[in-house]
Amino acid sequence: MGDSPLIEIALGLLFVFTLFSVLVSAANEIVVSFFKSRSASLWDGVLTLFNNDEDLRTKFFDHPLIKSLQPPKSISLPRLDTMRRNVPSYIEPRTFAIALLDLLKNPRGILEEVERELSRTLAALRAGDMSGLTRVEAALRNFEGQLDQTTAPGQALAAEIKGVRSALGSATTITPVLVSAVDDLLTRLPRHQRAAFEASIRAAAPKLEGVLTTLAESAAGSVEALRDEIEGWFRQGMESVSGWYKRWTQAMQFGIGLLLAASVNLDVVRIAEALQADAQLRHTTAAQATEYARNQSVDDRSVSAKASIGAFPVTLDPEGPQTFALHAQLAKAPQDASKITAEFQPPVKGGTLNCDPFTVDSSLNATATCRTAGVATRTDATIRISYQSQDAQTLAASLAVVVPSDSEAYYKDALVNLRATTLPMAWQPGSVDYFYKHPFWVVFGWLIAALGGSFGAPFWFDLLKRVANLRGSEPNPEERKSNRSKT
């Protein structure tokens, strides 16, 4: 079974497809990084999510929270240096929800504070404690100042807040009227806020009125629930974008594969014929393929997390080759979110870690998009996140990760492995004559290679390992001859 010519031919072809797929994937990474295709797909995806409201999309990506996530411009070509390719390649769902609510003039953060203060004050009043009145009156004044009072619902809510503020400011004793005023505002606050929110939607995002009104109804007046609903809506939309991007990537890989197959003259038809006709080539290639299947692995091109230790938990979400979203659930509020740092500690030889400024939400969840570069081979590393809290305490945590090699190193290594085979490829003496004699079959061989490359290396590597197991560990005829001669 192990010496079957069919098995050995299959091993040889699967070996070629595996190595070529790795080469195509590496080249695709370089192209995608240069043209910032992921940023462009997010730009287009958000437009679809916003029901083709281009004005809202522009305002969204101009929002300070989103602009802080934008990577530095790296393309100087005028046709490519556009806003479409210079937006972030990844946006955290929570960040998306906060920015959108802010665009809709929804004072989400202060409303949460008012709800908490009203709840605490109501409980204190019922317990006979008036010490929190000044605090809640200040919170209400702040909230009133952030309301959109250009709409009727906003004006109605502002009037009710003024009434409660007046009652709180003039209160000298706890009375049933005072308790009732606080309780009534707390009860009606979600309804008033929802009416004001719907008016803001009609004014700022009319094309999203149906979607956002439905999400607000599902949230049943809760600010936290509304934010969660918007996050879920964004995740669903981004799943569709990921599907589009995956299909686009496959088409892109086919095109890149065809160019590479022609440039290295990878004619699968000719290789198959050579394997069938030359037993020595077949045995040698099968042995190389078996060794590769047993001792190598196809790199996972995403940075992966292993374990987090320190003052707070840290996680990451892979966003693409060498790019990921880093999340830290901070233990205490930072003095300055822009001074939260993330670095390789200890340093990785030749490697760099570049992170966008961290954003911190009301739950103290800090998020940043990070990219690795300069790593020659797949490497274990540790990312250290540190910051100074408001009480001047330095807090830090570490996340153990596995970092893949950068795209250039990955491409060069794949090309070396492909050229290390003894299979007939590349533009050698006689290749041009062969092309002129058999142009159809050569181009057909290139097309097969390109199609195979679009399937991805993991697909072919899995098949290679299965067929290598069929071959087993029996020595081939050449190996048996060598063993007999030694004895």
Buried (B, 14 or more C-beta within 10 A) or exposed (E): EBBEEEBBBBBBBBBBBBBBBBBBBBBBBBBBBEBBBBBBBBBBBBBEBBBEBEEBBEBBBEBEBBEBBBBEEEBEEEEBBBEBBBBBBBBBBBBBBBBBBBBBBBBBBBBBBBBEBBEBBBEBBEEEEBEBBEEBBEBBEEBBEBBBBEBEBBBBBBEBBEEBBEBBEEBEEBEEEBBEBBBEBBEBBBEBBBBBBBBBBBBBBEBBBEBBBEBBEBBEBBBBBBBBBBBBBBEEBBEEBEEEBEEBBBEBBBBBBBBBBBEBBBBBBBBBBBBBEBBEBBBBBBBBBBEBBEEEEBBEBBBEBEEBEBBBBBEBBBBBBBBBBBBBBBBBEBBEBEEBEBBBBEEBEEBBBBBBEBBBBBEBBBBBBBBBBBBBBBBEBBBBBBBBBEEEEEBBBBBBBBBBBBBBBBBBBBBEBBEEBEBBBEEEEEBEEBBEEBEEBBBBBBBBBBBBBBBBBBBBBEBBBEBBEEBEEEBBEBEEEEEEEEE
